[in-house]
Amino acid sequence: MNPHLKVIYRDHMGTDDDVVDAARVSYSRQASAFTDEQNNRLIQYLAKHQHFSPFGHQFASFHVSCPLFVHAQLLKHKFLRANTRSGRYTTSNIQFYKPPHWRGKAATNKQGSAGVVSTGTDVDFVNYTALRTYNELLDDGVAPEMARMVLPASTVTEFIWSGSLDAWASMANLRCTDDTQWETRQIANQIDHKMLELFPVSWDALTDNSKD
């Protein structure tokens, strides 16, 4: 696993039974009064008919490390909460993401990529130059909030990302698909696998099982 595309599980609250309890609270009934099969069928029914509120009482939290261009894509999910490392306060341990290979432009998807291409561009030199310039600006007394503008989109950041079960499922259904940028999909897939472990019945019902 690339350390610059990494998800660390932090904490969670709730179980599949809590989904059932939330759905049946109007009848003052709980999951323990029903069989596992009955509870599982209810969860599947709720997901199929888009009754999402019972899935909003279970939460999970992750620590994510990724380059800035991935961070920008992931933070579009407004119902997930994020707190990110700030370049205004932190100036040390600047790192850059480098892909395992360079992909070519996709023929059928204007925003996508496909295949492998070779390039003579010295990306390491570009990153080195950016970091050197950044440090020179800091040495000259430039504020970190301004000096950071010379750092490339490959600069690695980290953030705490948390949210409810239904919000995570919405993210995974969009970001675990083949047309999602590969780097972004690596983050989403790690979360997908952990959420399936934490909420097996609900996650299976809420997400597209045909995704990668």
ROVOSE-106426 format. One line per 10 residues: their letters; for each residue y, z, x of N, C-alpha, C. Coordinates in Angstrom, 2 decimals, m for minus. Layout:
N
A) Y/Z/X/Y/Z/X/Y/Z/X  ...
END
This chain:
212
MNPHLKVIYR) m1.20/0.00/0.84/0.00/0.00/0.00/1.25/0.00/0.87  2.15/m0.91/0.59/3.41/m0.97/1.32/4.22/0.29/1.01  4.63/1.05/2.05/5.38/2.29/1.79/6.74/2.04/1.14  7.19/0.79/1.16/8.47/0.46/0.55/8.31/m0.06/m0.88  7.08/m0.03/m1.38/6.79/m0.34/m2.79/5.83/0.73/m3.29  6.34/1.93/m3.37/5.47/3.09/m3.56/5.89/3.93/m4.75  4.90/4.39/m5.50/5.14/5.29/m6.63/4.34/6.58/m6.40  5.01/7.70/m6.49/4.35/9.00/m6.38/4.49/9.73/m7.72  3.36/10.10/m8.28/3.36/10.86/m9.54/3.95/12.24/m9.31  4.84/12.67/m10.19/5.47/13.98/m10.06/4.96/14.96/m11.11
DHMGTDDDVV) 5.03/14.58/m12.37/4.70/15.55/m13.42/4.53/14.81/m14.74  3.91/15.47/m15.70/3.86/14.91/m17.06/3.75/16.04/m18.07  4.00/15.72/m19.30/3.87/16.68/m20.39/3.18/15.99/m21.56  2.17/16.65/m22.13/1.52/16.14/m23.32/0.20/15.44/m23.05  m0.50/15.16/m24.15/m1.79/14.48/m24.12/m1.87/13.53/m25.31  m2.98/12.81/m25.40/m3.19/11.96/m26.58/m3.18/12.79/m27.87  m3.70/14.02/m27.81/m3.72/14.86/m29.01/m2.32/15.19/m29.50  m1.35/15.24/m28.60/0.02/15.52/m29.02/0.60/14.37/m29.84  0.12/13.15/m29.59/0.53/12.01/m30.41/0.04/12.22/m31.84  m1.22/12.63/m31.95/m1.82/12.87/m33.27/m1.10/14.02/m33.98
DAARVSYSRQ) m0.82/15.09/m33.26/m0.14/16.22/m33.87/1.24/15.83/m34.39  1.96/15.01/m33.63/3.29/14.57/m34.07/3.19/13.71/m35.33  2.16/12.88/m35.38/1.99/11.99/m36.54/1.60/12.75/m37.80  0.84/13.84/m37.62/0.30/14.56/m38.79/1.11/15.82/m39.13  2.18/16.08/m38.41/2.92/17.31/m38.66/3.47/17.36/m40.07  3.77/16.21/m40.67/4.30/16.19/m42.04/3.28/16.72/m43.04  1.98/16.67/m42.67/0.92/17.21/m43.53/0.46/18.58/m43.04  1.15/19.11/m42.00/0.79/20.39/m41.40/m0.66/20.40/m40.94  m1.08/19.28/m40.32/m2.44/19.17/m39.80/m2.37/18.90/m38.30  m3.45/19.24/m37.59/m3.49/19.05/m36.15/m4.73/18.30/m35.72
ASAFTDEQNN) m4.71/17.81/m34.49/m5.82/17.00/m33.97/m7.14/17.74/m34.01  m7.08/19.06/m33.80/m8.31/19.85/m33.75/m9.08/19.86/m35.06  m8.43/19.47/m36.17/m9.09/19.45/m37.48/m9.85/18.15/m37.72  m9.77/17.22/m36.75/m10.39/15.90/m36.92/m11.29/15.59/m35.73  m12.14/14.61/m35.90/m13.01/14.18/m34.79/m12.21/13.33/m33.81  m12.75/13.19/m32.61/m12.09/12.33/m31.62/m11.97/10.91/m32.14  m12.99/10.43/m32.82/m12.95/9.07/m33.35/m11.83/8.91/m34.37  m11.66/9.89/m35.25/m10.59/9.83/m36.24/m9.22/9.86/m35.56  m9.08/10.71/m34.58/m7.80/10.80/m33.86/m7.50/9.50/m33.11  m8.51/8.93/m32.50/m8.32/7.67/m31.77/m7.94/6.54/m32.71
RLIQYLAKHQ) m8.56/6.51/m33.87/m8.22/5.46/m34.84/m6.78/5.60/m35.30  m6.33/6.83/m35.47/m4.94/7.05/m35.89/m3.98/6.55/m34.81  m4.26/6.85/m33.56/m3.41/6.38/m32.47/m3.35/4.86/m32.45  m4.49/4.22/m32.61/m4.53/2.76/m32.62/m3.75/2.20/m33.81  m3.85/2.85/m34.96/m3.11/2.42/m36.15/m1.60/2.53/m35.91  m1.18/3.66/m35.36/0.25/3.87/m35.11/0.81/2.78/m34.19  0.07/2.49/m33.12/0.54/1.47/m32.16/0.54/0.08/m32.79  m0.51/m0.24/m33.52/m0.62/m1.57/m34.12/0.51/m1.83/m35.09  0.91/m0.81/m35.85/1.94/m0.98/m36.87/3.32/m0.53/m36.37  3.42/m0.34/m35.06/4.70/m0.05/m34.40/5.38/1.21/m34.94
HFSPFGHQFA) 4.57/2.21/m35.23/5.11/3.54/m35.56/5.21/4.32/m34.24  6.32/4.13/m33.54/6.39/4.60/m32.17/6.87/6.04/m32.00  7.47/6.63/m33.03/8.05/7.97/m32.85/7.03/9.02/m32.40  5.77/8.99/m32.85/4.82/10.00/m32.34/4.52/9.86/m30.86  4.82/8.70/m30.27/4.61/8.48/m28.84/5.84/8.89/m28.02  6.84/9.46/m28.68/8.07/9.81/m27.99/8.16/11.25/m27.55  7.07/12.02/m27.74/7.09/13.45/m27.40/6.29/13.77/m26.15  5.78/12.75/m25.50/5.00/12.92/m24.27/5.79/12.26/m23.14  5.81/12.90/m21.99/6.67/12.44/m20.90/5.92/12.35/m19.58  6.45/11.53/m18.68/5.92/11.43/m17.32/7.07/11.15/m16.38
SFHVSCPLFV) 6.91/11.60/m15.13/7.96/11.45/m14.13/7.35/10.98/m12.81  8.05/10.05/m12.15/7.58/9.46/m10.91/8.70/9.42/m9.87  8.30/9.41/m8.59/9.23/9.21/m7.48/8.93/7.81/m6.93  9.91/6.94/m6.99/9.72/5.53/m6.66/10.51/5.17/m5.41  9.87/4.44/m4.50/10.55/3.86/m3.34/10.44/2.35/m3.43  11.56/1.64/m3.32/11.54/0.19/m3.45/12.85/m0.38/m2.91  12.89/m1.69/m2.63/14.15/m2.31/m2.20/15.15/m2.40/m3.35  16.40/m2.57/m3.00/17.46/m2.56/m4.01/17.28/m3.64/m5.07  16.74/m4.81/m4.69/16.62/m5.88/m5.69/15.56/m5.54/m6.73  14.57/m4.74/m6.37/13.58/m4.27/m7.34/14.18/m3.16/m8.20
HAQLLKHKFL) 14.88/m2.27/m7.56/15.56/m1.18/m8.26/16.46/m1.72/m9.36  17.18/m2.79/m9.07/18.10/m3.37/m10.06/17.35/m3.89/m11.28  16.17/m4.46/m11.07/15.38/m4.96/m12.20/14.81/m3.81/m13.03  14.31/m2.79/m12.35/13.66/m1.69/m13.06/14.65/m0.88/m13.89  15.86/m0.73/m13.41/16.82/0.10/m14.12/17.37/m0.56/m15.39  16.94/m1.75/m15.69/17.34/m2.40/m16.94/16.67/m1.74/m18.15  15.65/m0.92/m17.91/14.96/m0.25/m19.01/15.73/1.01/m19.39  16.61/0.87/m20.36/17.62/1.89/m20.64/17.04/3.18/m21.22  15.83/3.15/m21.76/15.27/4.37/m22.35/14.49/5.20/m21.33  14.45/4.74/m20.09/13.90/5.52/m18.99/15.06/6.08/m18.17
RANTRSGRYT) 14.95/7.31/m17.75/16.04/7.96/m17.03/15.80/7.91/m15.53  16.85/7.62/m14.76/16.70/7.49/m13.31/17.84/8.20/m12.58  17.49/8.86/m11.50/18.46/9.40/m10.56/18.11/8.87/m9.18  19.09/8.20/m8.55/18.83/7.40/m7.35/19.54/7.96/m6.13  18.88/7.79/m4.98/19.51/8.12/m3.69/20.87/7.42/m3.61  21.88/8.12/m3.16/23.22/7.57/m3.15/23.66/7.18/m1.74  24.12/5.96/m1.63/24.67/5.49/m0.37/26.05/6.06/m0.07  26.60/6.82/m1.02/27.89/7.48/m0.78/27.69/8.77/0.00  26.49/9.35/m0.10/26.24/10.64/0.52/25.22/10.58/1.66  24.31/9.61/1.62/23.22/9.54/2.59/23.40/8.32/3.48
TSNIQFYKPP) 23.44/8.56/4.78/23.67/7.45/5.72/22.54/7.31/6.75  21.55/8.18/6.69/20.47/8.16/7.69/19.21/7.50/7.12  18.27/7.22/8.00/16.96/6.67/7.64/17.07/5.40/6.79  17.93/4.49/7.19/18.05/3.20/6.51/16.86/2.33/6.90  16.13/1.84/5.89/14.98/0.99/6.12/15.09/m0.28/5.28  14.33/m1.31/5.69/14.38/m2.59/4.99/12.97/m3.03/4.59  12.89/m3.60/3.42/11.62/m4.16/2.95/11.43/m5.56/3.50  10.22/m5.83/3.96/9.87/m7.18/4.42/8.60/m7.61/3.70  8.60/m8.73/3.01/7.43/m9.15/2.23/6.27/m9.52/3.14  5.04/m9.44/2.62/3.87/m9.82/3.42/3.88/m11.30/3.79
HWRGKAATNK) 4.53/m12.11/2.96/4.74/m13.53/3.26/5.87/m14.03/2.37  6.40/m15.19/2.71/7.48/m15.77/1.92/6.90/m16.74/0.90  7.31/m16.56/m0.35/6.82/m17.42/m1.43/7.78/m18.57/m1.67  7.24/m19.68/m2.16/8.06/m20.84/m2.46/8.63/m20.78/m3.86  9.53/m21.67/m4.17/10.12/m21.75/m5.50/9.11/m22.33/m6.47  8.94/m21.70/m7.62/7.98/m22.17/m8.62/8.47/m23.46/m9.26  7.53/m24.37/m9.52/7.90/m25.66/m10.10/8.20/m25.54/m11.59  7.57/m24.57/m12.27/7.69/m24.47/m13.72/8.52/m23.28/m14.18  8.96/m22.43/m13.27/9.72/m21.25/m13.63/10.94/m21.16/m12.71  12.12/m21.42/m13.27/13.33/m21.49/m12.45/13.61/m20.20/m11.69
QGSAGVVSTG) 13.23/m19.06/m12.26/13.53/m17.79/m11.60/12.35/m17.24/m10.82  11.21/m17.92/m10.85/10.01/m17.40/m10.24/9.67/m17.99/m8.89  8.50/m17.59/m8.36/8.03/m18.06/m7.07/6.55/m18.37/m7.15  6.07/m19.15/m6.17/4.65/m19.52/m6.16/4.27/m20.00/m4.77  3.03/m19.73/m4.37/2.54/m20.22/m3.10/3.18/m19.52/m1.91  2.89/m20.04/m0.74/3.40/m19.47/0.50/4.12/m20.54/1.30  5.27/m20.20/1.86/6.02/m21.13/2.70/6.30/m20.46/4.04  6.46/m21.25/5.07/6.82/m20.75/6.38/8.31/m20.99/6.62  8.91/m20.11/7.38/10.33/m20.25/7.68/10.60/m19.75/9.09  11.53/m20.40/9.75/11.90/m19.99/11.10/13.04/m18.99/11.13
TDVDFVNYTA) 13.52/m18.61/9.97/14.62/m17.66/9.92/14.18/m16.30/10.43  14.95/m15.73/11.31/14.63/m14.42/11.89/15.24/m13.33/11.01  14.46/m12.93/10.02/14.96/m11.93/9.07/15.13/m10.57/9.74  14.28/m10.26/10.68/14.42/m8.98/11.40/15.77/m8.90/12.10  16.21/m10.02/12.66/17.51/m10.04/13.33/18.64/m9.83/12.32  18.49/m10.44/11.14/19.51/m10.28/10.09/19.62/m8.81/9.71  18.47/m8.16/9.50/18.48/m6.75/9.13/19.05/m5.88/10.24  18.66/m6.20/11.46/19.17/m5.44/12.62/20.69/m5.56/12.71  21.19/m6.77/12.52/22.63/m6.99/12.60/23.36/m6.24/11.49  22.79/m6.25/10.29/23.41/m5.54/9.18/23.46/m4.04/9.46
LRTYNELLDD) 22.35/m3.50/9.96/22.30/m2.07/10.24/23.27/m1.70/11.36  23.32/m2.54/12.39/24.24/m2.27/13.50/25.69/m2.28/13.00  26.02/m3.27/12.17/27.38/m3.35/11.63/27.70/m2.13/10.77  26.72/m1.74/9.97/26.88/m0.55/9.11/27.19/0.68/9.96  26.40/0.89/10.99/26.62/2.06/11.85/27.94/1.99/12.60  28.35/0.77/12.99/29.64/0.62/13.66/30.79/0.98/12.72  30.67/0.58/11.46/31.69/0.93/10.48/31.78/2.45/10.31  30.62/3.10/10.24/30.61/4.55/10.11/31.25/5.19/11.33  30.91/4.68/12.51/31.49/5.22/13.75/33.00/5.05/13.80  33.49/4.00/13.14/34.93/3.74/13.11/35.63/4.60/12.05
GVAPEMARMV) 34.84/5.39/11.32/35.43/6.27/10.32/35.49/5.71/8.92  34.86/4.53/8.70/34.83/3.94/7.36/33.96/4.80/6.44  34.39/5.00/5.23/33.64/5.81/4.27/32.28/5.17/3.98  31.22/5.97/3.87/29.90/5.42/3.56/29.89/4.56/2.30  30.70/4.93/1.30/30.69/4.16/0.05/31.19/2.74/0.27  31.94/2.50/1.35/32.39/1.16/1.68/31.49/0.50/2.72  31.08/1.26/3.72/30.24/0.71/4.78/28.94/0.14/4.23  28.41/0.73/3.16/27.13/0.30/2.62/27.16/m1.13/2.07  28.33/m1.69/1.84/28.40/m3.02/1.25/27.86/m4.11/2.19  27.70/m3.81/3.47/27.17/m4.81/4.39/25.64/m4.80/4.44
LPASTVTEFI) 25.02/m3.82/3.81/23.56/m3.73/3.82/22.97/m4.72/2.82  21.85/m5.37/3.16/21.26/m6.40/2.29/20.49/m5.82/1.11  20.12/m6.71/0.20/19.37/m6.29/m0.99/17.97/m5.80/m0.65  17.52/m6.05/0.57/16.20/m5.56/1.00/16.23/m4.10/1.42  17.40/m3.48/1.44/17.50/m2.07/1.81/16.69/m1.22/0.84  15.90/m0.32/1.38/15.02/0.50/0.56/15.77/1.71/0.00  15.57/1.97/m1.27/16.13/3.15/m1.91/15.01/3.96/m2.54  15.34/5.09/m3.09/14.35/5.92/m3.77/15.01/6.54/m4.99  14.20/6.79/m6.02/14.75/7.39/m7.23/13.67/8.10/m8.02  14.11/9.08/m8.81/13.23/9.75/m9.75/13.36/9.03/m11.07
WSGSLDAWAS) 12.21/8.63/m11.62/12.19/7.81/m12.85/11.34/8.53/m13.88  11.90/8.84/m15.03/11.20/9.65/m16.03/11.44/9.09/m17.43  10.50/9.38/m18.32/10.68/8.93/m19.68/9.50/9.25/m20.58  9.63/8.87/m21.82/8.61/9.14/m22.82/7.50/8.09/m22.75  6.40/8.42/m23.37/5.23/7.54/m23.36/5.54/6.16/m23.90  6.25/6.10/m25.02/6.56/4.79/m25.60/7.51/3.98/m24.73  8.44/4.66/m24.05/9.36/3.95/m23.16/8.62/3.38/m21.95  7.68/4.14/m21.41/6.88/3.63/m20.29/6.04/2.43/m20.70  5.49/2.47/m21.90/4.67/1.35/m22.38/5.51/0.09/m22.52  6.74/0.24/m23.01/7.64/m0.91/m23.14/7.91/m1.52/m21.77
MANLRCTDDT) 8.13/m0.68/m20.77/8.36/m1.16/m19.41/7.13/m1.91/m18.88  5.96/m1.32/m19.04/4.74/m1.92/m18.50/4.41/m3.25/m19.17  4.63/m3.33/m20.47/4.34/m4.58/m21.17/5.22/m5.73/m20.68  6.38/m5.40/m20.17/7.27/m6.43/m19.64/7.07/m6.68/m18.15  6.86/m5.62/m17.38/6.89/m5.73/m15.92/5.51/m5.88/m15.26  4.44/m5.73/m16.01/3.10/m5.89/m15.41/2.54/m7.30/m15.60  3.34/m8.20/m16.09/2.89/m9.55/m16.38/3.06/m10.47/m15.17  2.34/m11.58/m15.18/2.34/m12.49/m14.04/3.69/m13.13/m13.76  4.56/m13.22/m14.78/5.85/m13.87/m14.56/6.91/m12.90/m14.04  6.53/m11.65/m13.84/7.44/m10.68/m13.23/7.41/m10.86/m11.71
QWETRQIANQ) 8.53/m10.66/m11.05/8.56/m10.78/m9.60/7.50/m9.87/m8.99  6.79/m10.38/m7.99/5.63/m9.70/m7.42/5.96/m8.28/m6.99  7.07/m8.08/m6.30/7.43/m6.76/m5.81/7.65/m5.78/m6.96  8.32/m6.23/m7.99/8.56/m5.38/m9.15/7.25/m5.04/m9.84  6.36/m6.02/m9.90/5.06/m5.80/m10.55/4.22/m4.76/m9.81  4.37/m4.67/m8.48/3.61/m3.67/m7.73/4.00/m2.25/m8.16  5.28/m2.04/m8.40/5.74/m0.73/m8.88/5.21/m0.48/m10.29  5.37/m1.44/m11.17/4.94/m1.28/m12.55/3.44/m1.05/m12.65  2.66/m1.74/m11.84/1.21/m1.59/m11.89/0.77/m0.19/m11.49  1.42/0.39/m10.51/1.07/1.75/m10.10/1.32/2.75/m11.22
IDHKMLELFP) 2.43/2.57/m11.90/2.73/3.44/m13.04/1.74/3.19/m14.18  1.43/1.94/m14.41/0.47/1.57/m15.44/m0.87/2.28/m15.23  m1.37/2.26/m14.01/m2.67/2.88/m13.71/m2.63/4.39/m13.92  m1.54/5.02/m13.53/m1.44/6.47/m13.70/m1.30/6.85/m15.16  m0.52/6.10/m15.91/m0.33/6.41/m17.33/m1.64/6.24/m18.10  m2.45/5.28/m17.71/m3.77/5.12/m18.34/m4.64/6.34/m18.07  m4.51/6.91/m16.88/m5.25/8.12/m16.53/m4.76/9.33/m17.35  m3.44/9.42/m17.54/m2.87/10.57/m18.23/m3.03/10.51/m19.75  m2.88/9.31/m20.31/m2.92/9.12/m21.77/m3.85/7.95/m22.11  m5.15/8.08/m21.88/m6.04/6.91/m21.95/m6.06/6.21/m23.30
VSWDALTDNS) m6.12/6.95/m24.39/m6.22/6.32/m25.71/m4.89/5.69/m26.10  m3.82/6.45/m25.95/m2.50/5.95/m26.34/m2.07/4.77/m25.48  m2.30/4.87/m24.17/m1.87/3.79/m23.28/m2.63/2.51/m23.58  m3.90/2.62/m23.86/m4.69/1.45/m24.21/m4.20/0.82/m25.50  m3.77/1.65/m26.44/m3.29/1.14/m27.72/m1.90/0.53/m27.62  m1.07/1.07/m26.74/0.33/0.65/m26.66/0.56/m0.55/m25.76  m0.34/m0.77/m24.80/m0.05/m1.81/m23.80/m0.95/m3.03/m23.95  m0.50/m4.11/m23.36/m1.22/m5.37/m23.41/m2.32/m5.33/m22.38  m3.57/m5.23/m22.84/m4.70/m5.08/m21.93/m5.04/m6.34/m21.15  m4.37/m7.46/m21.50/m4.63/m8.71/m20.77/m3.76/m8.83/m19.54
KD) m2.82/m7.87/m19.36/m1.92/m7.96/m18.21/m2.69/m7.67/m16.93  m2.08/m8.10/m15.83/m2.69/m7.91/m14.50/m2.80/m6.42/m14.20
END
